[in-house]
Amino acid sequence: MKLLTLNTHAWMEENQLEKLKQLAAFIDEQQFDVIALQEVNQSIEEAPLSLDDLGSYYSADPEIVIKRDNYAYVLNRLLSNAYHWTWAPAHVGFVKYDEGLAILSRTPITDTVNEYVSSLRDYDNYRSRKVVGIQTVVDGVQSWFVSGHYNWWNDEESFRGLWDRTTEILNPLAPAPVFMMGDFNNAAEVRGEGYDYALQSGWSDTYSNAAVRDEGHTVIKAIAGWESNAEPLRIDYVFSNKALQVQSSTVVLNGKTGAVVSDHFGLAVEVKL
């Protein structure tokens, strides 16, 4: 099973359409089974799409309106073979966007989860955070795949509380395999904060279990939220609710394996269920 997670920085990149085409070409080449995306934006003022336009979209909430420039929708239309997909907004991003989370799956979606993990639910505040996930069958095993984008450890609504709520939502999905994928905004290099807290709660980092892995750094410069950063960071993860056989964990979309399409690199993981 091949997984990809990427914070897309959607519609905030220079040459965004060209980068979307590069991402689509990379997905076509790699044939990932499930893809988790964060910072998946659509313009608040853009026109909505009709249900007939949405193709293999699976709604996580009947109130969600997909706009014409929804990044996941545009990406899916560029793929040689469209994926099943879902998307849900969490808050206003970069002043003018509905910012949310998306999951794309080669196999049909049978159920979704779409829940706030922050106590804050003010749509105009970026600290309002959700998780969005899907249930699907991959390699004959019914599993859950969830995308999340978290606050920092010392934020006014800290990662710790968000992760506690995440585990409350996801633990009942066991004994099925559950994969929590995304931008955690907590560096693996820092002890006693979010990364250690996630591991102490019983989750397993596929990177640590991988037979083949690189340095794992998905951010190597100063970016939004890490404005003073000058060190390579490992802040994007694929966690699992149980230790599994992981063949590889590889940083991609970094200019070496795939083009750079965002301010984050992607993380690709191969797992045997």
N, C-alpha and C positions, 0 to 999 in steps of 0.2 A: 504494500500500500504506500502510495506516494502523497505526501502532504506538503502544502506551501502556506506560509503566513507572511503577510506584507502589510505594513502601514503605507498606504498609497500616496498620502499627501495630495489627495485628489483635487484637481483643477487649480492647485497652487504652484505647480511645476511649470517652468519654462518649456516651450515646445511640448505641451501636454498631449496633444493628439498623436504626435510622433512617438512619444513614450508609451502611450496606450497601445499603439500598433506593435511596438517592441515587446511589451508585456504579453500581448496576445500571441505573438509569434513564439515567445518562450514557453507559454502554456501549451501551445500546439505541439511544440517539440518535445516537451517533458511529459505530457499526458498525466498530470496530477489527478489523483482521485478526488481530493477535496482541497479547496482553497479558502483560507480565512483572510479577510481583508478588513483593515481599519482605516479611519478617516476617509470613508467612502461618501463623497459629497454629491449633492444636487442643488442647483440654484433654487432658492426659495421662490423667486419670481418666474421660474420657467413654467411652461405649460405642462399639464398632466398628460400622461399616457392613458389610453383606453386599455381595458382588460385584454382585448384582442391583440394589442401591440406587445404584450408582455411575454408571450411565448411560454417558456418553461419556468416562469416565476411561480413560487409557492409563497403565499402571503402568511406572514407571522402575526398579522393583526389586520382586520378588515378596514381599520381607520387609516392605514398607511397609504399614501398617495405617491406613486412613482412618477417623477418628472422626466422630461425628454432628455435632459443631460445627466441623469443619474449615472454615476461613474461605472457601477457594476453592470447596468443595462447596456451602456455603450461598449464596455469591454466584451460582454458576452456576444454582442452582435459582430464583433471583430474576429471571434474564434471560428476556426474551420468547422468545429462541431460544438454547438451550443451546450452549455451546462444547465442543469437545474440550479435554481438560485433563490435566495431570499435576501432581504435587506430591511433594516429598521433604523430609524433615526433616534439619536439620543439627546442632541442639543444643537443649538445654532453654532456653526463653525465659521471662523474667519469672517464674521459679520453678516455674510450674505448667503450662507449655505445651510441646508439641512445636513448635519453631519451624522453619519451612522456607521453601522457594521454590516458586512455582507459575508455570506458563505456561498460558494459555488461547488456543485457536486456532479460528477459524471453519472452517478446513479440516482434514481428518483428519490425525492424527499418524502418521508412518510409522517414527519411531525416536526414541530419547531419549539424552541424556547426563546422568549423575548421578554426579559425582565430587567428592571432597574436593580443595580447593586449598590447605588449610592442612596443615602437617605434624602439627599437633595434631588428634587425633580423639577427644578426650574429650567425650562427649555432654553432660556436665554443665557444660562450659566454653563460653561464648558465642564464644570466639575460634576454635572449630572451625567452619570455613567450607567451603561447597560451591558449585558451580555446577550448575544444573539447566537442561536445554535440550531442545528438540524439533526434529525435522526435519519440514517440511511443504512443500506447494507453494502459493505465493501468486503471483497474477498469472502463472501458468504457469511459474514458476521454483522449482525445489527449493532451499530455503534452510534455514538453522539459526537458531534464536532462543533465546538463553540468558539466564537470570536469575541475578544474583549480588548478594551483600551482603557488603561487604569491611570489613576492619579499617583503622585509621588508619595514616598513614605512619610515625609514631613508636611504634606499638604494639609490645608485646613479640614478637608475631608480625606483622611489618610487612606493609603492603600490597605492598611490592616483591616479597617471596617469593610471596605469594598470586597476584600478577599473572604472575610467571614461570611458575608452575604452570598458571595459566589458559591462557596462550599455548601451553604444551606440549600441553594437552588439545585446544584449539580449532584450532590451525594445521593439523593433519592433515585437518580437515573441508573446507578449501579444495580446489578452486577454487570451491566453492559459496559464495554470499554467506552471511556469518555476522554476526549482530547480537548484541552483548554489551550487555545492558540491566540497569540497576539502580542501587542505592545504593552509591556507591564510597567514601563517607566521606573523600574527598579533594577539596578545593575547587579549582575551576578558577582561582580568584583567586590561589592560592599557587604561586609559581614553584619549580621544582627538586624538587617532591615527586610525589605519585601521578599527578596529571593529566598532567604533562609526561612522566612515565615511561611511561604508557600510550601516549601519542602517539609517543614515541621508539621504541617497540617495533613500530611499523608500523600501528597502528590509527588510524582516522579518526573524528573527532567529528562526528556528523551536525549538531549545532548550528552548528558553524563553517562547514559547507558549505551551510546552508539559505539559500534565496533570500529567505525571509521568516522572521524570528525576533524574539522579544522579549528581555528581559534574561536569561531563563533561570533565575532563582532559584527553587529548589524548597524551600528552608528559609529562613525569614525571622526566626526567633526562637530562643531557647534551647530545645533538645530533648534527649532522652536521648542521651548521647555528645557533645553539644555544649552542655554546661550553661552555659558562660560566653559563648556566642555572642550577639552584639548586632548582627551584620551580615547582610544577605542573602547567601546562599551558593548556588553552583551545584555540587551534589554528586551529582545524579542524572543519568545519561547514557544515550544510545543510541550506542554505538560500532559501527562496521562494519569488516570486514577489508579493505575496499577503498573508495576514494572513489566515491560514488554521487551521482546527481542528487537532491538533497533539496529538496522544494518548501517545507516549513515545519517549524519547531520551535517548539512553543508550550507554555508552562506552563499546566496545566489543573487542575481540581479545587482551585481557589484562591479561590473565592467570586465570581469574575468569569466564568470559563468553567467551569461546574460547581461544585457545592457543595464545601466543605472537608470531607473525610472522614477525614483522617489528620493526623499532625504534619508530614508531608511533603506538598507539592503533587505532582501528577502531571506527567509530561512526555509530550506527544503529538508524534509525528513522522510526516510524510508523505514517502515515498520512492518514486522511480520506478526499478524494477529494469530 
